[in-house]
Amino acid sequence: MASEPWARNMDVLRQSTWMNYSNIDQYWIDQGYNKDNLPYIYPNLLKAVIVISVVMFIGYYVMARSRKSLSLKKQLGEEPLTYWEIFCEGTKLGTEPAINFVGSCLVTNDRVFIIIRIVMALWSLTLTILGWAGARSIIFGSYFPLATIITIYVSRHRHLIVEGFGSKMQFVNKILSYFFCIQAPLRLVLGLAWWTKWFGTSRYKDMRKSSISPRAVLWQQEFLPCIFLIVEILWFDTRMSCISAYHSTITLMVVLVQIMRNCLKENGGTDNPQIVAWVKENPGAAYIQIILHIVMLPACVFLIAGFCNLKIWAFKKIPVIKERVEIRQNCIEIFRKRHALNKFLPKEQLKQRKTNARESYATIGRQTTLRKTRTTEMGNA
């Protein structure tokens, strides 16, 4: 059977020079993406993405300096923050998502909490090996194993819940927090994109799929991670704010700079041409999907943030869950204040405070507050 005119050998395509504007499918020519327009569109898009990336990197530096200049009273919540300071605090990594262990272990069956973490970690690794490819394997496959490691570590050293994590654990938690800001909206973007064919703008052969996959396989590869996301938000108290769109947006911009630069230089500029070859082979479909990526990723962050707020609103309407939510929020607030206080205390005083409190909090979370109350009442009866 003769091959389709749009299909080309990837090895041959990698050795081709510059973008392949002469082999555009007629479908995309009819949409206005032809060799007269695309040679001007892609360089201008690259310049715009580079400018946005540079500005956002400068923003990271300015926000870090602003956070360091915050007074202790502002970090403890005793003085109000300005809108800029609220934004700077919102982009700070390392407070989510591992901090959700602080609240969840207090009000849930702790063994069930850890078992679910382990199951999701193993499931995530299995799907990574069988279904995901490239950078998605790192983003999707690493989050739950890292979250499980932190969960088990903290469950064995419960005094860390009130003392604050050490430097090594804080570093791991920052990586984990960054992964969550990236992979949570990306899961939703990819799930919606593949199942709707980029909202009807693309065909199956424009979607970088080597062969037509059954719907059940697409469910495992694309929509099943969305179930992981729902479990993470509902069970583990992990939340996402609209401000966290900053992390996913700048990451996307940096990736696009690399992809488009390699597409616009001779021989692709890379030895791993899967994505580059896709853009060079089908520049019409690639352009509209790149634009949709830029729009959909922050939009999905806002959607997830809205779902998190809706969850809290709905939980507070249920009396039993309302009490648990308030306990979790109070505990997380205490945890954050201790994090801030640790930075201002002298090392000797900090070490003494942690030593004195360690025995008092060593068993925190091993018995939920509600069950402990019921047990006390039964003992007094």
N, C-alpha and C positions, 0 to 999 in steps of 0.2 A: 504494500500500500504506500502510495506516495506521501511524503511528509508534507505538512502544511507549509505554505509559503512563509508564515511568520516564525516557524520553528527553525532555530539554528543551533549548531553544535557549540556548547559552552566553551570548549577549549579554543575553537576558532574565534569565537566572539571575544574572548579575553585578549587575544593578540591583535584585535582590530584597533584602528586608530580613532580616538575621540568618540563622541556619541554617534550612534548609528541612526542618522536621520533619514537615510535612504531606504530603510526597510520597515517603514511604519505601516501597520495594518490599515486597510481601507476604512475600517470602522472608526478609528481614531482620526483619520483624515477628515471624515465626514463630520466629526465633532469639533473640528477646527484646530486639531493638534497636528500640524504638518511641518515639513522641513523649512517652511518660510517663517513660522512663528517660534518653534521650539529652540532654534539656536540663539534667540534673544531672551527667551523666557528663563531657561535654566541658569545662565550666568547671572542674570539679575536676581533670581531667587537665591542663588548661592551668596551673593553679596548681602542680601537682606538677612539671611540666616546668620552669616558671620557677624554682622553688626549687632543683632539681637544677642548672640552668644557672648560677645565681648561686654556688652552693657550689663548682662546678667551676671557675669563673672565679677565685674566691678561691684555690682550690687551685693554679692556674697561678702566681699571684703568690707564694704561699708557697714553691712549689717552686723558682721562679727565685731567690728570696732564699737558699734553702738551697744551691743550686748555687754561688752566688757566694761563700758562706762556706766552701766546701770548701778544705782546705789543699792545697798542691802535692803532698805525699806521697800523699794520698788519691786525687788525680786521676791520679797516676802509678802507682797500684796498690801502693805500698809500705806503706800502712796500710789495714786493712780498713774497709769502709763499713758503716754501719748499714742496716737494712732500709729505712728512710725515705730515706736517701741513695741507695740503689740504685734506689728507685722514682723519685726526682727525676732521677737520671742517665738512667733509661730513657725518660723523657718529653722529654728534650732533643732538639731538632730540629737537623739539620745534619750528623749523622754518618752517616746512611743517607738515601737509597740510593746517592748518588754515590760514596761511599767504596768501593763494591764494585769500582769501576774500578781501585782500588789493587791488589787481589788478582788480578782477572781478567786484566789486561794482562800480568801477570808469567808466567802459566802457560798462556795460550791463544794461538792465532794472532791477533795484534793486528788485522790487517786484517779477519779474519772477525768479530771482536768489534765493530768499528766499522760494518761493513756491515750486520750484524744490527740494530744500533741504528738505522741509517738506514731500513732496510726497515720496522721496527716503527713508527717515527715516521710514515712516509708512510701506512702501513696504518691507523694510529690516526686520522690526520687524515681519511683517506677515509671511514672508518666514522662519524666525527663528523659530517661533512657530509651523508652519506647516511642514517644511521640513528639517531643520538642527538639528543636535544632538551633545551633548557633548561640547567639547572645541570649535568646529566650531561655535556654537551658540554665544559664547562670542566674538570670533574674528570677525565673519561676522555681527552679530546683533548689536554690540555696536558702530561700527564706525560711521554710518550715523546719529544715534540719537545724539551722542556727537558732530559731525560736525555741526548739525543743531542748537544745543544749542549755540555753539560758534558763529555761523553766526548771529543768532538773537540777542545775547548779544552785539556783536560788532556793529550791525546795529543800536542799541539803544544807544550806547556809541561810536560814531564814532571818537571821539578824541583819542581813544586807537590806532587807525590805525597809527598815527604818534607819539604818546607818548610811545608806547610799552605796551604790556599787563602787568597787575599786576601779583603778585606772584602766586595767585590762578589760574588765567587764563593761565599763563605759564605752570603750572603743568598739567592742563587738556589738554593743547595743546601738551605737551610732550607725554602723554598717547595716544592721538589721532594720533600723528605722528608715534608712535611705532606700533599702530594697523594697520596703513596704510602700513608700511614696511612689516608687517606680512601677512595681509589678501590679499593684492593685488596680490603677486605672488602665494599665496596658492589657490586663486580662479582659476587662470589659470591652476595650476597643477592639481587640482581636476577635473576641467572641461575636460581637455585633458585626464586625467587618466581614468575616468569612461566611456567616449565616445569611447575611443580607446582600452579599456581593457588593460590598462597599456602598450600601444604600442604593443599589440598582445602577451604579455608575460603571461597573466593570462586568466582564464576563469571566467564566471559570478559568479560561486560559490566560486571563490577565492577572491572575491572583497567585502566581508563583507556585502553583500546585503541579507536581510532576505528573500526577494522574488523578482522575476523578475518584474521590474517597466516598465511601458510604456515609450516610448521615450519622450512624452510630459511632464511626471513627471520628468524625468531626466533633461529635459531642464530647468524646474523651479528650480530644486534643485542644478544643477551644472553649466549650461551655463548662466543662467539669471544673476547671480552675475558678470559675465564677462561684460555684458552690463552695469551694474552699474559702473564697472571700467572704461569703455570707456567714459561714460558720465562724470565721475569724472575728467578724464584727459583732455578731450576736452573742457568742459564747465567751470570747476572750476579752471583751471590753475594748478591743482595739478601735481607735477612732481615727478619722481623717478630717482635717480642716481644709477650707478652701485655699488657705495660704500655702499648703503643701504642694499646690500646683506648680509653684516655683521650681521645685526639685525636678519634677517630671518634664517640665517644659525645657529647662536648660539642658537636661540630658538628651532630650530628643533633638535639640538644635545642634549639639556637638556631634551626634551620630549622623545627622543629615549633612553637616559640613564635610565629614569624612567620606560619606557615600558620593556626594555630588562632585567633590574635588577629584576623587578617583575616576569618576565617569567622564570628567572633562579633560583628563590628562591622557597622554598616550599610553597604550597597553594596560589601561585600567589601574595601574599603580598598586596592584595587590596580587598576591598569590592565591587568594581565596575569593573567587569572583562571583559567588552565587548572587548576592544582592546587586553588585555592580553590573553583572551581566544582564540581570533582569531589567535594570534601568536603561542600559545601553540598547538592549534588544527591543524594549517596548517603552520608549520614552513618553508616549502619550498616556498610557495607563499609569505609568510610574508618577507622572506629574500630578495627576488628580489624586492619587493615593497619598502622595507626600503632603499635599494640601489638607486632605482629610485627617491625616495623622496630626498635623499641627493644630487643627481645630478640635478634633475629637478628644485628644488626650487631656487638656485642661478641662474640657466640658465634662468628661467622665469623672474627674476629680471633684467637680462641683456636685455631680450626681451622687457620688459616694458620700461626700460630706453631708448632703441633704438627707441621705438615708440614715447616717449615723445620728443626726439630730432628731429625725423622725423616730428612731428606735428609742432614744432617751425619753421623748415625749410620750410614746406609747407605753413604755415600761412604768413611767411615773403615774399612769392612770390605773395601774393594777396595784392594790395596797401592798401585797406581799413583796412583789418585785420592786416597788417604790422604795421600801425600806432597805432592800439590798443595794439598790443603785446609790442611795444616799450614803450608805456605809462605804461603798467603793470610791465614790467621789471624794469623801472626806479623807480616806486613807491615801489616795493619790495626791491630794493637796498637801498633806503632811509630808509625803515622800519628796515632793518637789521643793518644799520649803527647806527640808533638811539638806537636799542637794545644794541649794543656794547658800545655806548657812555654813556648810562644810568648806566652802571656798574662802570664807572670811575669817574662820577661826585659826589661831596658831596651831601648829602641828601637835605640840604637847597637849594642849587642851582638847583638841579633836580626838587624839588617841585615848585620852582618859575618858571622855564622854562616851566613846564607842565601847570601851572596855566595861564601863559600869552598866551600860544598857544591854549588852550582849545577852546575858542570861535572862533578862526580863522578856526579850523578844525572840528567844531561840525557838519557841514552839508556836509562833504566830501563824495562824492559818490552818493549823492541824485539826482544829475543830471550828466549824462555822459558828458565827455569832448567834444565829437563830437556834441551832441545835444545842449550843451551850446554854442558852437561856432556858430552853425547854428542859434540859437535864437538871439545871439548878432548881427550877420550879418543882419538878418531880421529886427531887431530893428533899425539899422543904415540906412537901405535902405530908 
